[in-house]
């Protein structure tokens, strides 16, 4: 990837982005597609730098359920082994002959104790077994309390149920060019006062060394009153844009990333929700425009929003809009 030696002087750089300026200390992109910073923290113990509460709330639903189910199976397996090692004669009411049947009885007694169901056929006998059963019952109560809290936290956590297009496009716009990306809600929630901010992180060569420069990109609309359909976020490439006078070769070769920050007010949560993503210039489709996502439903006079068209685009001829001669000074 080539480096820009001189940036558009009318584009004002930001210094309070939270990202460092020394490119030599950075690897890859600034923000991943899922919106998480591309950062790996080291220097302290693994268990100190991990918030298990945040981890359990943020992980995918299938993984969360697998962890809960696995914990339930393994904790009962552990206590079944303990009961079996103490001696099956200390579990009164056992009806089993083989080792497998005895262990199965111990396992399901453990499950009944852990969940405090206690059907009553099997009961502990002796101080040791009774003590283990009491400890397991306490652990079961605490475990279900924690699981209930996690379930509530996952369901009640304010979240921006929006999706961004996989690609940004460089499209014709008002006799010029513009960078466009698209966002759309995908749940039956209502987002009000939706606001978007887009920054460009560009690697610039200064004094022979690569530096990270960040620029706030001017948008056609920074805010919409209500986000009920798709919203195409448009950055017109004007004289104040850091991409002013970029050639097709610049867009193809320069190291840059578009950082998209989105927030809105969700009237169901009665709270502000946020989301973010990023696009590298490799994810910028040059000479394309998005196809409409919504159309009228003539059967019941409603509007259909086709979410499967979020990243759908068609080619657009922009060859006559570059306005840059090959012998002009490169930015």
C-alpha contacts under 8 A as a table, 3 or more apart, distances in Angstrom:
res1	aa1	res2	aa2	distance
1	X	253	X	5.20
1	X	254	X	5.73
1	X	255	X	6.07
2	X	253	X	5.74
2	X	254	X	5.19
2	X	255	X	6.87
3	X	203	X	6.28
3	X	204	X	5.72
3	X	205	X	5.99
3	X	210	X	7.50
3	X	254	X	5.88
3	X	255	X	6.77
4	X	7	X	6.80
4	X	203	X	6.83
4	X	204	X	4.88
4	X	205	X	6.00
4	X	254	X	6.85
4	X	331	X	6.60
5	X	204	X	5.92
5	X	205	X	5.08
5	X	206	X	7.03
5	X	331	X	7.05
6	X	204	X	7.30
6	X	205	X	7.73
6	X	331	X	5.36
7	X	11	X	7.71
7	X	204	X	7.60
7	X	242	X	6.44
7	X	331	X	5.53
8	X	11	X	5.56
8	X	239	X	7.90
8	X	240	X	7.57
8	X	241	X	7.32
8	X	242	X	5.42
8	X	243	X	7.55
8	X	244	X	6.75
8	X	331	X	6.59
9	X	12	X	7.38
10	X	239	X	6.68
10	X	240	X	5.03
10	X	241	X	7.42
10	X	242	X	7.85
11	X	215	X	7.03
11	X	239	X	7.80
11	X	240	X	4.88
11	X	241	X	5.53
11	X	242	X	5.29
12	X	215	X	6.22
12	X	216	X	7.59
12	X	240	X	7.95
13	X	213	X	6.37
13	X	214	X	5.42
13	X	215	X	4.67
13	X	216	X	7.26
14	X	17	X	6.58
14	X	213	X	7.37
14	X	214	X	5.30
14	X	215	X	5.52
14	X	216	X	6.91
15	X	18	X	7.99
15	X	214	X	7.24
16	X	19	X	7.91
17	X	214	X	7.36
19	X	30	X	7.68
20	X	23	X	7.48
20	X	212	X	7.06
21	X	211	X	5.46
21	X	212	X	4.43
21	X	213	X	6.57
22	X	25	X	5.85
22	X	26	X	7.28
22	X	210	X	7.17
22	X	211	X	5.25
22	X	212	X	6.14
23	X	26	X	5.14
23	X	27	X	7.98
23	X	203	X	7.23
23	X	210	X	5.71
23	X	211	X	5.09
23	X	212	X	5.57
24	X	27	X	7.87
24	X	210	X	7.06
24	X	211	X	7.92
28	X	38	X	7.71
29	X	32	X	6.75
29	X	38	X	6.54
29	X	257	X	7.20
29	X	280	X	7.60
30	X	37	X	6.22
30	X	38	X	5.54
30	X	257	X	7.68
31	X	35	X	5.93
31	X	36	X	5.84
31	X	37	X	4.46
31	X	38	X	5.18
31	X	259	X	7.16
31	X	277	X	6.73
31	X	278	X	5.94
32	X	35	X	5.34
32	X	36	X	5.50
32	X	37	X	6.05
32	X	38	X	5.76
32	X	277	X	6.60
32	X	278	X	6.43
33	X	36	X	7.47
33	X	277	X	5.03
33	X	278	X	5.58
33	X	279	X	7.38
34	X	276	X	7.33
34	X	277	X	5.86
35	X	275	X	6.82
35	X	276	X	4.68
35	X	277	X	4.33
35	X	278	X	7.04
36	X	276	X	7.97
36	X	277	X	7.86
41	X	49	X	7.57
42	X	45	X	7.96
44	X	48	X	6.65
44	X	49	X	6.72
45	X	48	X	5.23
45	X	49	X	6.57
46	X	49	X	5.44
46	X	50	X	6.40
47	X	50	X	5.34
47	X	51	X	7.90
48	X	51	X	7.64
50	X	55	X	7.53
51	X	54	X	5.38
51	X	55	X	6.10
52	X	55	X	4.84
52	X	56	X	5.97
53	X	56	X	5.29
53	X	57	X	6.27
53	X	150	X	7.75
54	X	57	X	5.12
54	X	58	X	6.04
55	X	58	X	5.27
55	X	59	X	6.01
56	X	59	X	5.59
56	X	64	X	6.64
56	X	150	X	7.25
57	X	150	X	6.88
57	X	153	X	6.83
57	X	154	X	5.41
58	X	154	X	7.95
59	X	63	X	6.61
59	X	64	X	6.37
60	X	63	X	5.43
60	X	64	X	6.27
61	X	64	X	5.05
61	X	65	X	6.23
62	X	65	X	5.28
62	X	66	X	6.17
63	X	66	X	5.05
63	X	67	X	6.17
64	X	67	X	5.26
64	X	68	X	6.40
65	X	68	X	5.15
65	X	69	X	6.12
66	X	69	X	5.13
66	X	70	X	5.88
67	X	70	X	5.07
67	X	71	X	6.03
68	X	71	X	5.19
68	X	72	X	6.24
68	X	147	X	7.77
69	X	72	X	5.10
69	X	73	X	6.25
70	X	73	X	5.16
70	X	74	X	5.99
71	X	74	X	5.19
71	X	75	X	5.88
72	X	75	X	5.50
72	X	76	X	6.32
73	X	76	X	5.45
73	X	77	X	6.12
74	X	77	X	4.85
74	X	78	X	6.11
75	X	78	X	5.09
75	X	79	X	6.40
76	X	79	X	5.19
76	X	80	X	5.97
76	X	107	X	6.21
76	X	108	X	7.99
76	X	110	X	5.55
76	X	111	X	5.80
76	X	114	X	7.41
77	X	80	X	5.02
77	X	81	X	6.28
77	X	107	X	6.20
77	X	110	X	7.95
78	X	81	X	5.26
78	X	82	X	6.44
79	X	82	X	4.87
79	X	83	X	6.17
79	X	107	X	7.44
79	X	110	X	6.21
79	X	136	X	7.59
80	X	83	X	5.14
80	X	84	X	6.07
80	X	103	X	6.92
80	X	106	X	5.05
80	X	107	X	4.60
80	X	109	X	7.83
80	X	110	X	5.93
81	X	84	X	5.01
81	X	85	X	6.04
81	X	103	X	7.75
81	X	106	X	7.85
81	X	107	X	7.95
82	X	85	X	5.11
82	X	86	X	6.20
83	X	86	X	5.14
83	X	87	X	6.34
83	X	88	X	6.87
83	X	106	X	6.43
83	X	129	X	6.89
84	X	87	X	5.20
84	X	88	X	5.66
84	X	103	X	6.58
84	X	106	X	6.64
85	X	88	X	7.86
86	X	90	X	7.38
86	X	128	X	7.88
86	X	129	X	7.23
87	X	90	X	5.73
87	X	91	X	7.76
88	X	91	X	5.43
88	X	94	X	7.70
88	X	102	X	7.26
88	X	106	X	7.76
89	X	92	X	6.78
90	X	124	X	6.07
90	X	125	X	4.84
90	X	126	X	6.35
90	X	129	X	6.59
91	X	94	X	6.38
91	X	122	X	6.30
91	X	123	X	5.67
91	X	124	X	4.78
91	X	125	X	5.74
91	X	129	X	7.69
92	X	121	X	7.99
92	X	122	X	5.44
92	X	123	X	5.25
92	X	124	X	6.12
92	X	125	X	6.26
93	X	121	X	5.68
93	X	122	X	4.61
93	X	123	X	6.76
94	X	102	X	7.38
94	X	105	X	6.77
94	X	121	X	7.98
94	X	122	X	6.22
95	X	102	X	7.74
95	X	105	X	7.85
96	X	101	X	5.30
96	X	102	X	5.34
96	X	105	X	7.55
97	X	101	X	6.45
97	X	102	X	6.80
98	X	101	X	5.23
98	X	102	X	6.25
99	X	102	X	5.12
99	X	103	X	6.12
100	X	103	X	5.15
100	X	104	X	6.05
101	X	104	X	4.97
101	X	105	X	6.20
102	X	105	X	5.11
102	X	106	X	6.30
103	X	106	X	4.96
103	X	107	X	6.13
104	X	107	X	5.00
104	X	108	X	6.26
105	X	108	X	5.35
105	X	109	X	6.05
106	X	109	X	5.08
106	X	110	X	6.14
107	X	110	X	5.03
107	X	111	X	6.33
108	X	111	X	4.83
108	X	112	X	6.14
109	X	112	X	5.09
109	X	113	X	6.13
109	X	118	X	7.87
109	X	122	X	6.74
110	X	113	X	5.06
110	X	114	X	5.92
110	X	133	X	7.77
110	X	136	X	7.82
111	X	114	X	5.06
111	X	115	X	6.14
112	X	115	X	5.36
112	X	116	X	5.77
112	X	117	X	4.97
112	X	118	X	5.07
112	X	119	X	7.12
113	X	116	X	4.76
113	X	117	X	6.38
113	X	118	X	5.84
113	X	133	X	6.60
113	X	136	X	6.75
113	X	137	X	5.59
113	X	140	X	7.84
114	X	117	X	7.84
114	X	136	X	5.66
114	X	137	X	4.93
114	X	138	X	7.87
114	X	139	X	7.19
114	X	140	X	4.55
114	X	141	X	7.50
115	X	118	X	7.95
115	X	137	X	7.13
115	X	140	X	5.87
115	X	141	X	7.31
116	X	137	X	6.26
116	X	140	X	7.51
116	X	141	X	7.87
119	X	122	X	7.61
120	X	123	X	6.43
124	X	129	X	5.60
124	X	130	X	5.33
124	X	133	X	7.30
125	X	129	X	6.25
125	X	130	X	6.41
126	X	129	X	5.69
126	X	130	X	6.06
127	X	130	X	5.13
127	X	131	X	5.94
128	X	131	X	5.18
128	X	132	X	6.33
129	X	132	X	5.15
129	X	133	X	6.14
130	X	133	X	5.04
130	X	134	X	6.12
131	X	134	X	5.09
131	X	135	X	6.25
132	X	135	X	5.14
132	X	136	X	6.13
133	X	136	X	5.03
133	X	137	X	6.12
134	X	137	X	5.13
134	X	138	X	6.34
135	X	138	X	5.17
135	X	139	X	6.24
136	X	139	X	5.03
136	X	140	X	6.03
137	X	140	X	4.96
137	X	141	X	6.25
138	X	141	X	5.19
138	X	142	X	6.29
139	X	142	X	5.17
139	X	143	X	5.92
140	X	143	X	5.03
140	X	144	X	6.14
141	X	144	X	5.39
141	X	145	X	6.23
142	X	145	X	5.07
142	X	146	X	6.23
143	X	146	X	5.14
143	X	147	X	6.10
144	X	147	X	4.92
144	X	148	X	5.93
145	X	148	X	5.15
145	X	149	X	6.27
146	X	149	X	5.09
146	X	150	X	6.23
147	X	150	X	5.06
147	X	151	X	6.13
148	X	151	X	5.09
148	X	152	X	6.16
149	X	152	X	5.10
149	X	153	X	5.98
150	X	153	X	4.93
150	X	154	X	6.08
151	X	154	X	5.24
151	X	155	X	6.25
152	X	155	X	5.17
152	X	156	X	5.84
153	X	156	X	5.23
153	X	157	X	5.60
154	X	157	X	5.49
156	X	269	X	7.96
158	X	269	X	6.10
158	X	271	X	6.97
158	X	272	X	7.63
158	X	273	X	6.02
159	X	273	X	5.45
159	X	274	X	6.89
159	X	275	X	7.98
160	X	263	X	7.63
160	X	264	X	7.65
160	X	266	X	7.89
160	X	273	X	5.02
160	X	274	X	5.53
160	X	275	X	6.06
161	X	185	X	5.77
161	X	186	X	6.08
161	X	187	X	6.03
161	X	189	X	7.87
162	X	183	X	6.58
162	X	184	X	5.40
162	X	185	X	4.19
162	X	186	X	5.82
162	X	187	X	7.80
162	X	275	X	7.70
163	X	183	X	5.59
163	X	184	X	5.60
163	X	185	X	6.42
163	X	186	X	7.08
164	X	181	X	7.47
164	X	182	X	5.71
164	X	183	X	4.41
164	X	184	X	6.71
164	X	277	X	7.53
164	X	310	X	7.50
165	X	168	X	7.01
165	X	181	X	6.36
165	X	182	X	5.30
165	X	183	X	6.29
165	X	310	X	5.60
165	X	311	X	4.80
166	X	283	X	7.68
166	X	311	X	5.97
167	X	181	X	6.90
167	X	279	X	6.97
167	X	283	X	5.24
167	X	284	X	5.83
167	X	285	X	6.78
167	X	311	X	6.73
168	X	179	X	6.80
168	X	180	X	5.52
168	X	181	X	4.54
168	X	182	X	7.56
168	X	279	X	6.85
168	X	283	X	6.41
168	X	284	X	4.77
168	X	285	X	6.21
169	X	179	X	5.71
169	X	180	X	5.24
169	X	181	X	6.49
169	X	284	X	5.25
169	X	285	X	4.59
169	X	286	X	5.92
169	X	287	X	7.08
169	X	288	X	5.73
169	X	289	X	6.33
169	X	290	X	7.74
170	X	177	X	6.72
170	X	178	X	5.70
170	X	179	X	4.64
170	X	180	X	6.38
170	X	284	X	6.80
170	X	285	X	6.08
170	X	286	X	4.77
170	X	287	X	5.53
170	X	288	X	6.11
170	X	289	X	7.34
171	X	177	X	5.70
171	X	178	X	5.53
171	X	179	X	6.40
171	X	180	X	7.11
171	X	286	X	7.11
171	X	287	X	5.52
171	X	288	X	5.34
171	X	289	X	5.38
171	X	316	X	6.70
171	X	318	X	7.09
172	X	175	X	6.79
172	X	176	X	5.75
172	X	177	X	4.63
172	X	178	X	6.24
172	X	287	X	7.77
172	X	289	X	7.79
172	X	316	X	7.38
172	X	317	X	7.86
172	X	318	X	6.20
172	X	321	X	7.53
173	X	176	X	5.10
173	X	177	X	5.07
173	X	178	X	5.72
173	X	236	X	7.13
174	X	177	X	7.50
175	X	321	X	7.12
176	X	236	X	7.76
176	X	237	X	7.33
176	X	321	X	5.76
176	X	322	X	7.80
177	X	236	X	6.27
177	X	237	X	5.73
177	X	318	X	7.77
177	X	321	X	6.82
177	X	322	X	7.75
178	X	234	X	6.38
178	X	235	X	5.35
178	X	236	X	4.20
178	X	237	X	5.21
179	X	234	X	5.89
179	X	235	X	5.14
179	X	236	X	6.53
179	X	237	X	7.30
180	X	232	X	6.38
180	X	233	X	5.51
180	X	234	X	4.59
180	X	235	X	6.31
181	X	232	X	5.72
181	X	233	X	5.32
181	X	234	X	6.85
182	X	230	X	6.88
182	X	231	X	5.66
182	X	232	X	4.34
182	X	233	X	5.82
182	X	310	X	7.05
182	X	311	X	7.78
183	X	230	X	5.76
183	X	231	X	5.36
183	X	232	X	6.51
183	X	233	X	7.62
183	X	310	X	7.55
184	X	227	X	7.58
184	X	228	X	7.83
184	X	229	X	6.23
184	X	230	X	4.33
184	X	231	X	6.19
184	X	307	X	7.62
184	X	310	X	7.45
185	X	189	X	7.89
185	X	227	X	7.27
185	X	228	X	6.95
185	X	229	X	7.10
185	X	230	X	7.17
186	X	307	X	7.19
189	X	266	X	7.10
189	X	267	X	7.82
189	X	268	X	6.84
190	X	226	X	7.68
190	X	227	X	7.30
190	X	228	X	6.93
190	X	266	X	5.86
190	X	267	X	6.18
190	X	268	X	7.19
191	X	194	X	6.57
191	X	226	X	5.91
191	X	227	X	5.41
191	X	228	X	7.10
191	X	264	X	5.84
191	X	265	X	5.52
191	X	266	X	4.81
191	X	267	X	6.81
192	X	224	X	7.75
192	X	225	X	5.66
192	X	226	X	4.44
192	X	227	X	6.25
192	X	264	X	5.81
192	X	265	X	5.02
192	X	266	X	6.36
192	X	267	X	7.36
193	X	223	X	6.50
193	X	224	X	5.76
193	X	225	X	4.50
193	X	226	X	5.82
193	X	227	X	7.74
193	X	264	X	5.53
193	X	265	X	6.10
194	X	223	X	5.52
194	X	224	X	5.34
194	X	225	X	6.34
194	X	226	X	6.49
194	X	227	X	6.35
194	X	262	X	7.34
194	X	263	X	5.80
194	X	264	X	4.11
194	X	265	X	6.84
195	X	222	X	5.66
195	X	223	X	4.29
195	X	224	X	6.58
195	X	262	X	5.80
195	X	263	X	5.39
195	X	264	X	6.09
196	X	222	X	5.41
196	X	223	X	6.41
196	X	233	X	7.69
196	X	260	X	7.09
196	X	261	X	5.69
196	X	262	X	4.57
196	X	263	X	6.60
197	X	216	X	7.68
197	X	217	X	7.60
197	X	219	X	7.93
197	X	222	X	6.71
197	X	260	X	5.92
197	X	261	X	5.16
197	X	262	X	6.56
198	X	216	X	6.25
198	X	217	X	5.58
198	X	218	X	7.84
198	X	219	X	7.90
198	X	258	X	6.61
198	X	259	X	5.51
198	X	260	X	4.58
198	X	261	X	6.28
199	X	214	X	6.51
199	X	215	X	5.40
199	X	216	X	4.48
199	X	217	X	5.45
199	X	258	X	5.74
199	X	259	X	5.04
199	X	260	X	6.63
200	X	213	X	7.99
200	X	214	X	5.44
200	X	215	X	5.12
200	X	216	X	6.50
200	X	217	X	6.79
200	X	256	X	6.84
200	X	257	X	5.66
200	X	258	X	4.59
200	X	259	X	6.11
201	X	212	X	6.49
201	X	213	X	5.63
201	X	214	X	4.46
201	X	215	X	6.62
201	X	256	X	5.42
201	X	257	X	5.07
201	X	258	X	6.35
201	X	259	X	7.39
202	X	212	X	5.85
202	X	213	X	5.26
202	X	214	X	6.32
202	X	254	X	7.96
202	X	255	X	6.13
202	X	256	X	4.26
202	X	257	X	6.53
203	X	210	X	6.15
203	X	211	X	5.49
203	X	212	X	4.75
203	X	213	X	6.16
203	X	254	X	7.78
203	X	255	X	5.74
203	X	256	X	6.24
204	X	210	X	5.55
204	X	211	X	5.18
204	X	212	X	6.27
204	X	213	X	6.60
205	X	208	X	5.92
205	X	209	X	5.37
205	X	210	X	4.42
205	X	211	X	5.95
206	X	209	X	5.35
206	X	210	X	6.18
206	X	211	X	6.48
215	X	242	X	7.12
217	X	235	X	6.51
217	X	241	X	6.62
218	X	235	X	5.85
218	X	236	X	7.22
218	X	241	X	7.38
219	X	222	X	5.76
219	X	233	X	7.06
219	X	234	X	5.52
219	X	235	X	4.54
219	X	236	X	6.68
220	X	233	X	7.34
220	X	234	X	5.43
220	X	235	X	6.13
220	X	236	X	6.81
221	X	224	X	7.19
221	X	233	X	7.27
221	X	234	X	7.35
224	X	227	X	6.68
227	X	230	X	7.13
227	X	231	X	7.23
229	X	294	X	7.44
229	X	305	X	6.62
230	X	293	X	6.94
230	X	294	X	7.98
230	X	305	X	7.85
236	X	241	X	7.79
237	X	240	X	7.62
237	X	241	X	5.46
237	X	243	X	6.40
237	X	244	X	5.79
238	X	241	X	5.33
238	X	244	X	6.00
239	X	244	X	5.75
240	X	244	X	7.24
241	X	244	X	5.29
243	X	246	X	5.32
245	X	322	X	7.63
245	X	323	X	7.74
245	X	324	X	6.52
245	X	330	X	7.62
245	X	331	X	6.75
246	X	249	X	7.90
246	X	250	X	5.65
246	X	251	X	6.74
246	X	330	X	7.44
246	X	331	X	6.61
247	X	250	X	5.05
247	X	251	X	6.49
247	X	322	X	6.97
247	X	324	X	7.02
248	X	251	X	5.25
248	X	252	X	6.23
248	X	286	X	7.76
249	X	252	X	4.99
249	X	253	X	5.97
250	X	253	X	5.24
250	X	254	X	5.33
251	X	254	X	5.89
251	X	281	X	6.29
252	X	281	X	6.82
252	X	282	X	6.89
254	X	281	X	7.62
255	X	280	X	7.80
255	X	281	X	7.14
256	X	280	X	5.98
256	X	281	X	5.96
257	X	278	X	6.72
257	X	279	X	5.57
257	X	280	X	4.22
257	X	281	X	6.15
258	X	278	X	5.34
258	X	279	X	4.97
258	X	280	X	6.13
258	X	281	X	7.78
259	X	276	X	7.54
259	X	277	X	6.26
259	X	278	X	4.50
259	X	279	X	6.72
260	X	276	X	5.39
260	X	277	X	5.32
260	X	278	X	5.64
261	X	274	X	7.56
261	X	275	X	6.24
261	X	276	X	4.52
261	X	277	X	6.89
262	X	274	X	5.54
262	X	275	X	5.18
262	X	276	X	5.75
263	X	272	X	6.80
263	X	273	X	5.55
263	X	274	X	4.17
263	X	275	X	6.35
264	X	272	X	5.60
264	X	273	X	5.53
264	X	274	X	6.55
265	X	270	X	7.00
265	X	271	X	5.74
265	X	272	X	4.37
265	X	273	X	6.11
266	X	269	X	5.52
266	X	270	X	5.58
266	X	271	X	5.67
266	X	272	X	6.07
266	X	273	X	6.59
267	X	270	X	4.50
267	X	271	X	6.90
268	X	271	X	7.92
279	X	282	X	7.77
279	X	283	X	5.73
279	X	284	X	7.08
280	X	283	X	5.28
280	X	284	X	6.83
281	X	284	X	4.88
282	X	285	X	7.80
285	X	288	X	6.27
287	X	315	X	5.85
287	X	316	X	4.87
287	X	317	X	5.87
287	X	318	X	5.71
288	X	313	X	6.22
288	X	314	X	5.46
288	X	315	X	4.25
288	X	316	X	4.53
288	X	317	X	7.60
289	X	313	X	5.24
289	X	314	X	5.58
289	X	315	X	6.43
289	X	316	X	6.12
290	X	311	X	7.32
290	X	312	X	5.91
290	X	313	X	4.06
290	X	314	X	6.40
291	X	309	X	7.47
291	X	312	X	5.91
291	X	313	X	5.18
291	X	314	X	6.69
292	X	295	X	7.85
292	X	309	X	7.76
293	X	305	X	5.75
293	X	306	X	5.24
293	X	307	X	6.87
293	X	309	X	5.65
293	X	310	X	6.63
294	X	303	X	6.62
294	X	304	X	5.31
294	X	305	X	4.33
294	X	306	X	5.85
295	X	303	X	5.70
295	X	304	X	5.43
295	X	305	X	6.89
296	X	301	X	6.73
296	X	302	X	6.01
296	X	303	X	4.59
296	X	304	X	6.06
297	X	300	X	6.19
297	X	301	X	5.38
297	X	302	X	5.14
297	X	303	X	5.57
297	X	304	X	6.16
298	X	301	X	5.09
298	X	302	X	7.24
299	X	302	X	7.96
306	X	309	X	5.69
306	X	310	X	7.49
307	X	310	X	5.35
308	X	311	X	7.50
308	X	312	X	7.94
309	X	312	X	4.84
317	X	320	X	7.65
318	X	321	X	5.23
318	X	322	X	6.95
319	X	322	X	6.11
320	X	323	X	7.05
324	X	328	X	6.72
325	X	328	X	5.40
